[in-house]
Amino acid sequence: MSSFFIFVSFFLNFRRIIISLLFSFYTKFRLNNEFIINLFDKE
């Protein structure tokens, strides 16, 4: 039973790490898109 709790906690931590990584990638990608759009708008 304890191994099950360890697995659940590991899974929750893993999911949280993946969500944070995805969020950071998404914000960087969005910032890059805005930067590119601004570059094209200047011309």
C-alpha positions as CSV (number, residue, x, y, z in Angstrom):
1,M,0.0,0.0,0.0
2,S,2.8,2.4,0.7
3,S,4.3,1.8,-2.7
4,F,1.0,2.9,-4.2
5,F,1.1,6.2,-2.3
6,I,4.7,6.7,-3.4
7,F,3.7,6.0,-7.0
8,V,0.7,8.5,-6.7
9,S,2.9,11.2,-5.2
10,F,5.5,10.6,-7.9
11,F,2.9,10.8,-10.6
12,L,1.4,14.1,-9.2
13,N,4.9,15.7,-9.0
14,F,5.7,14.5,-12.5
15,R,2.5,16.0,-13.8
16,R,3.1,19.3,-12.1
17,I,6.6,19.5,-13.5
18,I,5.3,18.8,-17.0
19,I,2.6,21.4,-16.7
20,S,5.1,24.0,-15.5
21,L,7.5,23.1,-18.4
22,L,4.6,23.4,-20.9
23,F,3.6,26.7,-19.4
24,S,7.1,28.1,-19.7
25,F,7.5,26.9,-23.2
26,Y,4.1,28.4,-24.1
27,T,4.9,31.8,-22.7
28,K,8.3,31.8,-24.5
29,F,6.7,30.8,-27.7
30,R,4.0,33.4,-27.4
31,L,6.6,36.1,-26.6
32,N,8.6,35.1,-29.7
33,N,5.4,35.2,-31.8
34,E,4.6,38.7,-30.6
35,F,8.2,39.8,-31.3
36,I,8.0,38.4,-34.9
37,I,4.7,40.0,-35.5
38,N,6.1,43.4,-34.3
39,L,9.0,43.0,-36.7
40,F,6.7,42.4,-39.6
41,D,4.4,45.2,-38.6
42,K,7.3,47.7,-38.7
43,E,7.8,47.2,-42.5
